[in-house]
Amino acid sequence: MPQQDIDLHSAITALSCSLDLVGIDEIRHGKRVAMMAYHIAGALNWPDAEQISLLHAGMLHDCGVAQIREHRQLTETLEWSGADAHAQRGADYLAACPLLAHLALEIRYHHTRWEQLLLLPLDQRTRLRANLLFLADRIDVLQVPYLNSEQILTAAPDIVARLQGLSGSLFAPELLDAFARVAASQAFWLSMDPDYLDEDLRALGKNVAHVALGYSAQRELAHLFSRVVDAKSPYTEQHSERVALIARQLAADFGIGDQELEQVEIAGLLHDIGKLRVSEDIIDKPGKLTAAERASMQRHSYDTYRILSRVFADSKIPVWAGFHHENLRGEGYPFKSAGAAQDLECRIISVADIFQALAQTRPYRASMALEAVLDNLRQRVGAGELDESVVGMLTRQGEAYYRLARGD
């Protein structure tokens, strides 16, 4: 099977959809910030490559935000004293991903005042890029009440005036001047409509130089996003990474190799990416979920499937990841697929997900000992839910898999 390449721009655009889920009320925040920064950079006559780089930075600028309550605090005021924490987290995530490490420093300072940036040992390019992201981010906070309405055109002059009043303190004067120029056009504001925004991003993608990513680079991106997902709750720390390790080893034990093995690991890393939409209050709830809360939780695997279908359109990764809550009886979710419809890799990731979750402390129970975990899996096999061969393979080296699940 030939190695599948995916394009970096397309991958960033698609994966930014998962970051947009965190906002719930402000879907596409990252894309709007990206497009506004892109247009302002154009008004400054920055090189094309610089504009595209800023577009990518804009889509990823909130990769340090996984919790909905934190996102709400970031979008309720122009400045929030806790904003620096997510900027630092995002910078750390990006610095650990060689593909995107060049964006780490501007993400680190994208909530820093211009007057403070001037005092930091940064080059002028980094200062301006970081401050432009801050400016675009705050423009979006002010325009959100008017999104999808022509009333943004009447509100726009007040938004411009309010931000120009912060020239030299929060924002660089030259950035505000460029913003005022592009903001004079009604098209700047009306293009933030969701349909137009997605259309413009697709059109831009056709003009962006193709950067194909092999599996090593795809895995780096997957690690980045798995860290964002697992940061939703202290109870899910390293869950995705552990599931990926278990799933990869199980697949190898079944003789699955080469590209399929790489895809199993990536699917394991990204299987919960749709969970960014789920409130941490639900994830951390110590008691039984209500019907509404269960519905919120159950949609995450479908969101995972749809997001990954945009990134890995020609592979089995979306199916293997999106089916991780299906069972062989056809009583799982979201597709209600029965055993015959599930690849071995789907069954492997499903077992790996349950095994790791049972071995990990959760808000509603303590970590379970190995024998208790295996008994639980055997009961599910007996009930016709899990694949007996996969559970049997895991059981034969239970202690080794348990160490992978626990990170011991």
C-alpha positions as CSV (number, residue, x, y, z in Angstrom):
1,M,0.0,0.0,0.0
2,P,1.6,3.3,-1.0
3,Q,2.1,5.9,1.7
4,Q,-0.6,8.6,1.8
5,D,0.4,12.2,1.7
6,I,-1.8,15.0,3.0
7,D,-1.3,18.7,2.5
8,L,-0.2,20.9,5.4
9,H,-2.6,23.8,4.6
10,S,-5.6,21.5,4.2
11,A,-4.7,19.7,7.4
12,I,-4.4,22.9,9.5
13,T,-7.7,24.2,8.0
14,A,-9.5,21.0,8.8
15,L,-8.0,20.4,12.3
16,S,-8.8,24.0,13.2
17,C,-12.4,22.9,13.1
18,S,-11.7,20.9,16.2
19,L,-10.3,24.0,18.0
20,D,-13.4,25.9,16.9
21,L,-15.6,23.4,18.8
22,V,-14.3,24.7,22.1
23,G,-16.1,28.0,21.7
24,I,-19.5,26.5,21.0
25,D,-21.1,29.9,20.8
26,E,-18.4,31.4,18.6
27,I,-17.9,28.7,16.0
28,R,-15.1,29.5,13.6
29,H,-13.4,32.0,15.9
30,G,-10.0,30.7,14.8
31,K,-10.8,31.0,11.1
32,R,-12.1,34.5,11.5
33,V,-9.0,35.6,13.4
34,A,-6.9,33.9,10.6
35,M,-8.7,35.7,7.8
36,M,-8.6,39.1,9.5
37,A,-4.9,38.8,10.2
38,Y,-4.4,37.7,6.6
39,H,-6.2,40.8,5.2
40,I,-4.5,43.2,7.6
41,A,-1.1,41.7,6.6
42,G,-2.0,42.3,3.0
43,A,-2.8,45.9,3.7
44,L,0.7,46.2,5.1
45,N,2.1,44.7,1.9
46,W,3.7,41.9,3.8
47,P,5.0,39.1,1.5
48,D,2.6,36.4,0.3
49,A,4.4,33.7,2.3
50,E,4.1,35.9,5.4
51,Q,0.4,36.3,4.9
52,I,-0.2,32.6,4.6
53,S,2.0,31.9,7.6
54,L,-0.2,34.3,9.6
55,L,-3.3,32.6,8.3
56,H,-2.0,29.3,9.7
57,A,-1.0,31.0,13.0
58,G,-4.5,32.5,13.3
59,M,-6.2,29.1,12.8
60,L,-4.0,27.6,15.5
61,H,-3.7,30.6,17.9
62,D,-6.0,29.1,20.5
63,C,-4.5,25.6,20.5
64,G,-3.7,26.1,24.2
65,V,-7.4,26.4,25.0
66,A,-9.3,23.1,25.6
67,Q,-11.7,24.1,28.3
68,I,-15.0,25.9,27.4
69,R,-15.0,28.0,30.6
70,E,-11.5,29.3,29.7
71,H,-12.7,30.2,26.2
72,R,-15.6,32.1,27.5
73,Q,-13.4,34.2,29.8
74,L,-11.2,35.0,26.8
75,T,-14.1,36.2,24.7
76,E,-16.0,38.3,27.3
77,T,-13.5,41.1,27.6
78,L,-10.6,42.8,25.7
79,E,-8.1,41.7,28.4
80,W,-8.2,38.9,30.9
81,S,-5.5,38.4,33.5
82,G,-5.5,34.6,32.9
83,A,-4.9,34.8,29.2
84,D,-1.2,34.2,29.4
85,A,-1.6,30.6,30.6
86,H,-3.2,29.3,27.4
87,A,-0.7,31.3,25.3
88,Q,2.1,29.5,27.1
89,R,0.4,26.1,26.7
90,G,-0.2,26.7,23.0
91,A,3.4,27.8,22.5
92,D,4.6,24.6,24.3
93,Y,2.5,22.4,22.1
94,L,3.7,24.0,18.9
95,A,7.3,24.0,20.0
96,A,7.1,20.2,20.4
97,C,5.8,19.8,16.8
98,P,8.7,20.5,14.4
99,L,6.3,21.3,11.5
100,L,4.8,24.2,13.4
101,A,7.5,25.2,15.9
102,H,8.2,28.4,13.9
103,L,4.8,29.7,15.1
104,A,5.4,29.0,18.8
105,L,6.9,32.4,19.8
106,E,4.1,34.6,18.3
107,I,1.5,32.3,19.8
108,R,3.3,32.7,23.1
109,Y,2.8,36.5,23.1
110,H,-0.6,36.8,21.3
111,H,-2.2,38.3,24.4
112,T,0.6,40.6,25.3
113,R,0.2,44.4,25.1
114,W,2.3,46.2,22.4
115,E,3.9,48.4,25.1
116,Q,5.1,45.2,26.9
117,L,6.3,43.5,23.7
118,L,8.6,46.5,23.1
119,L,10.4,45.7,26.3
120,L,10.9,42.0,25.6
121,P,14.0,40.6,23.8
122,L,12.1,39.8,20.6
123,D,12.8,40.7,17.0
124,Q,10.4,43.2,15.4
125,R,8.9,40.7,13.1
126,T,7.8,38.5,16.0
127,R,6.4,41.5,17.9
128,L,4.3,42.6,15.0
129,R,3.0,39.1,14.2
130,A,2.1,38.4,17.8
131,N,0.4,41.7,18.1
132,L,-1.5,41.3,14.9
133,L,-2.9,38.0,16.2
134,F,-3.9,39.8,19.4
135,L,-5.6,42.6,17.4
136,A,-7.5,40.2,15.1
137,D,-8.5,38.2,18.1
138,R,-9.9,41.2,19.9
139,I,-11.7,42.5,16.7
140,D,-13.5,39.2,16.7
141,V,-14.6,39.6,20.3
142,L,-16.1,42.9,19.5
143,Q,-17.8,41.8,16.3
144,V,-19.3,38.5,17.6
145,P,-22.7,40.1,18.7
146,Y,-23.2,41.2,15.1
147,L,-22.1,38.1,13.3
148,N,-24.3,36.9,10.4
149,S,-26.1,40.3,10.5
150,E,-25.8,43.4,8.4
151,Q,-25.8,45.3,11.6
152,I,-22.1,44.7,11.7
153,L,-21.9,47.6,9.2
154,T,-23.4,50.1,11.6
155,A,-21.3,48.7,14.5
156,A,-18.0,48.7,12.6
157,P,-17.0,52.4,13.0
158,D,-17.4,52.1,16.8
159,I,-15.3,48.9,16.8
160,V,-12.5,50.7,14.8
161,A,-12.7,53.8,17.1
162,R,-12.5,51.7,20.3
163,L,-9.5,49.8,19.1
164,Q,-7.7,53.0,17.8
165,G,-8.1,54.4,21.2
166,L,-5.7,51.7,22.4
167,S,-2.9,52.7,19.9
168,G,0.5,52.4,21.4
169,S,-0.7,50.6,24.5
170,L,-2.4,47.4,23.5
171,F,-1.7,47.5,19.8
172,A,1.0,48.8,17.4
173,P,0.0,52.0,15.7
174,E,0.9,50.7,12.2
175,L,-1.3,47.6,12.7
176,L,-4.2,49.7,13.7
177,D,-3.7,52.0,10.7
178,A,-3.8,49.0,8.4
179,F,-6.9,47.7,10.2
180,A,-8.7,51.0,9.7
181,R,-8.0,50.8,6.0
182,V,-9.3,47.3,5.4
183,A,-12.2,48.0,7.9
184,A,-13.5,50.8,5.7
185,S,-14.6,48.2,3.2
186,Q,-18.0,46.5,4.0
187,A,-16.6,43.4,2.4
188,F,-14.1,42.9,5.2
189,W,-16.9,42.5,7.7
190,L,-19.4,40.7,5.5
191,S,-16.8,38.1,4.5
192,M,-16.9,36.8,8.1
193,D,-20.2,35.1,7.3
194,P,-19.6,31.3,7.9
195,D,-20.4,30.3,4.3
196,Y,-18.2,33.0,2.8
197,L,-15.4,32.3,5.3
198,D,-15.2,28.6,4.4
199,E,-15.4,29.4,0.7
200,D,-12.6,32.0,0.9
201,L,-10.4,29.6,2.9
202,R,-10.9,26.9,0.2
203,A,-10.0,29.4,-2.5
204,L,-6.9,30.5,-0.7
205,G,-5.9,26.9,-0.3
206,K,-5.7,26.5,-4.1
207,N,-3.0,29.1,-4.2
208,V,-1.0,27.9,-1.3
209,A,2.1,25.9,-2.2
210,H,1.5,22.2,-1.6
211,V,3.4,20.8,1.3
212,A,2.8,17.0,1.5
213,L,3.1,15.3,4.8
214,G,4.3,11.7,5.2
215,Y,3.2,9.6,8.2
216,S,6.0,10.9,10.4
217,A,4.8,14.5,10.0
218,Q,1.2,13.4,10.3
219,R,2.0,11.7,13.6
220,E,3.5,15.0,14.8
221,L,0.4,16.9,14.0
222,A,-1.7,14.1,15.7
223,H,0.4,14.4,18.8
224,L,-0.2,18.1,19.0
225,F,-3.9,17.8,18.8
226,S,-4.1,14.8,21.1
227,R,-2.4,17.0,23.8
228,V,-5.1,19.7,23.3
229,V,-7.9,17.1,23.7
230,D,-6.4,15.4,26.7
231,A,-6.0,18.9,28.4
232,K,-9.8,19.0,28.7
233,S,-9.6,17.4,32.1
234,P,-6.9,16.3,34.6
235,Y,-8.6,12.9,34.5
236,T,-7.8,12.4,30.8
237,E,-4.2,13.4,30.8
238,Q,-2.3,11.4,28.2
239,H,-5.4,9.3,27.5
240,S,-5.1,9.6,23.7
241,E,-1.4,9.0,23.7
242,R,-1.8,5.8,25.8
243,V,-4.6,4.6,23.6
244,A,-2.5,5.1,20.6
245,L,0.4,3.1,22.1
246,I,-1.8,0.2,23.2
247,A,-3.6,0.2,19.8
248,R,-0.3,0.2,17.8
249,Q,1.1,-2.6,19.9
250,L,-2.0,-4.7,19.6
251,A,-2.1,-4.1,15.8
252,A,1.6,-5.2,15.6
253,D,0.8,-8.3,17.6
254,F,-1.9,-9.2,15.1
255,G,0.7,-8.8,12.3
256,I,-0.6,-5.5,11.0
257,G,2.4,-3.6,9.6
258,D,3.7,-0.7,7.5
259,Q,1.3,2.1,6.7
260,E,-1.7,0.4,8.4
261,L,0.2,0.3,11.6
262,E,1.0,4.0,11.3
263,Q,-2.6,4.8,10.6
264,V,-3.8,2.8,13.7
265,E,-1.5,5.0,15.8
266,I,-2.8,8.2,14.3
267,A,-6.4,7.1,14.7
268,G,-5.6,6.3,18.4
269,L,-4.1,9.7,18.9
270,L,-7.1,11.5,17.4
271,H,-10.0,9.3,18.4
272,D,-11.3,11.8,20.9
273,I,-10.8,15.0,18.9
274,G,-14.5,15.6,18.8
275,K,-14.6,15.7,22.5
276,L,-13.4,19.4,22.4
277,R,-17.1,20.3,21.9
278,V,-18.1,18.5,25.2
279,S,-18.1,20.7,28.3
280,E,-15.5,19.8,30.9
281,D,-18.4,20.0,33.5
282,I,-19.8,16.8,31.8
283,I,-16.4,15.1,31.4
284,D,-15.5,15.8,35.1
285,K,-19.0,15.0,36.5
286,P,-18.6,12.4,39.3
287,G,-22.2,11.1,39.1
288,K,-24.5,9.7,36.5
289,L,-25.0,11.8,33.4
290,T,-28.4,13.1,32.5
291,A,-30.0,12.2,29.1
292,A,-28.9,15.6,27.7
293,E,-25.4,15.2,29.0
294,R,-25.2,11.7,27.5
295,A,-26.3,13.1,24.2
296,S,-23.6,15.7,24.3
297,M,-21.0,13.0,25.1
298,Q,-22.2,10.7,22.4
299,R,-21.9,13.1,19.6
300,H,-18.1,13.4,20.1
301,S,-17.3,10.3,18.1
302,Y,-19.3,11.6,15.1
303,D,-17.5,14.9,15.3
304,T,-14.3,13.0,15.3
305,Y,-15.3,11.1,12.2
306,R,-16.3,14.2,10.3
307,I,-13.3,16.3,11.2
308,L,-10.8,13.5,10.4
309,S,-12.7,12.8,7.1
310,R,-11.5,16.3,6.0
311,V,-7.9,15.6,6.9
312,F,-7.5,11.9,5.9
313,A,-10.1,11.7,3.1
314,D,-8.4,8.7,1.4
315,S,-7.6,6.5,4.4
316,K,-9.4,4.4,7.0
317,I,-8.3,6.8,9.9
318,P,-11.6,8.6,10.2
319,V,-13.5,5.2,10.4
320,W,-11.1,3.6,12.8
321,A,-11.2,6.6,15.1
322,G,-14.8,7.5,14.7
323,F,-16.0,4.0,15.4
324,H,-14.3,3.7,18.8
325,H,-17.7,3.7,20.7
326,E,-19.4,1.1,18.4
327,N,-19.7,-2.5,19.6
328,L,-20.2,-5.8,17.9
329,R,-23.8,-6.0,18.8
330,G,-24.6,-2.8,16.9
331,E,-25.6,-1.0,20.1
332,G,-22.8,1.5,20.3
333,Y,-22.7,5.0,18.8
334,P,-22.9,7.0,16.6
335,F,-23.5,4.7,13.6
336,K,-24.9,1.6,15.3
337,S,-22.6,-0.6,13.2
338,A,-22.6,-4.3,14.0
339,G,-19.5,-6.6,13.9
340,A,-19.5,-7.4,10.2
341,A,-19.1,-3.7,9.4
342,Q,-16.1,-3.1,11.7
343,D,-12.5,-3.6,10.6
344,L,-10.2,-5.4,13.0
345,E,-8.5,-2.0,13.5
346,C,-11.8,-0.5,14.7
347,R,-12.1,-3.3,17.3
348,I,-8.5,-2.8,18.4
349,I,-9.0,0.9,19.1
350,S,-12.3,0.2,20.9
351,V,-10.6,-2.3,23.2
352,A,-7.6,0.0,23.7
353,D,-9.9,2.9,24.6
354,I,-11.8,1.0,27.2
355,F,-8.7,-0.7,28.6
356,Q,-6.9,2.6,29.1
357,A,-9.9,4.4,30.5
358,L,-10.5,1.6,33.1
359,A,-6.8,1.7,34.2
360,Q,-7.0,5.5,34.6
361,T,-8.5,7.4,37.5
362,R,-11.8,9.1,36.5
363,P,-14.0,11.5,38.4
364,Y,-16.6,8.8,39.1
365,R,-14.2,6.0,40.1
366,A,-10.6,5.2,41.1
367,S,-8.1,3.4,38.7
368,M,-8.9,-0.3,38.4
369,A,-6.4,-3.0,39.1
370,L,-5.3,-5.1,36.1
371,E,-7.4,-8.2,37.0
372,A,-10.5,-6.0,37.5
373,V,-9.9,-4.4,34.1
374,L,-9.5,-7.7,32.3
375,D,-12.6,-9.1,34.1
376,N,-14.5,-6.1,32.8
377,L,-13.3,-6.7,29.2
378,R,-14.2,-10.4,29.4
379,Q,-17.7,-9.6,30.6
380,R,-18.1,-7.3,27.5
381,V,-16.8,-10.2,25.3
382,G,-19.4,-12.4,26.9
383,A,-22.1,-9.9,26.2
384,G,-21.1,-9.8,22.6
385,E,-19.8,-6.3,22.6
386,L,-16.0,-6.7,22.2
387,D,-13.9,-8.9,19.9
388,E,-12.8,-12.0,21.8
389,S,-9.5,-12.3,19.8
390,V,-8.5,-8.7,20.6
391,V,-9.2,-9.1,24.3
392,G,-7.4,-12.4,24.3
393,M,-4.4,-10.9,22.7
394,L,-4.3,-8.1,25.2
395,T,-4.8,-10.6,28.1
396,R,-1.9,-12.7,27.2
397,Q,0.5,-9.8,27.8
398,G,-1.8,-8.0,30.3
399,E,0.9,-6.6,32.6
400,A,2.8,-5.1,29.7
401,Y,-0.3,-3.5,28.3
402,Y,-1.3,-2.3,31.8
403,R,2.0,-0.5,32.1
404,L,1.4,1.2,28.7
405,A,-2.1,2.2,29.9
406,R,-0.8,3.7,33.2
407,G,2.5,5.2,31.8
408,D,4.5,3.2,34.4
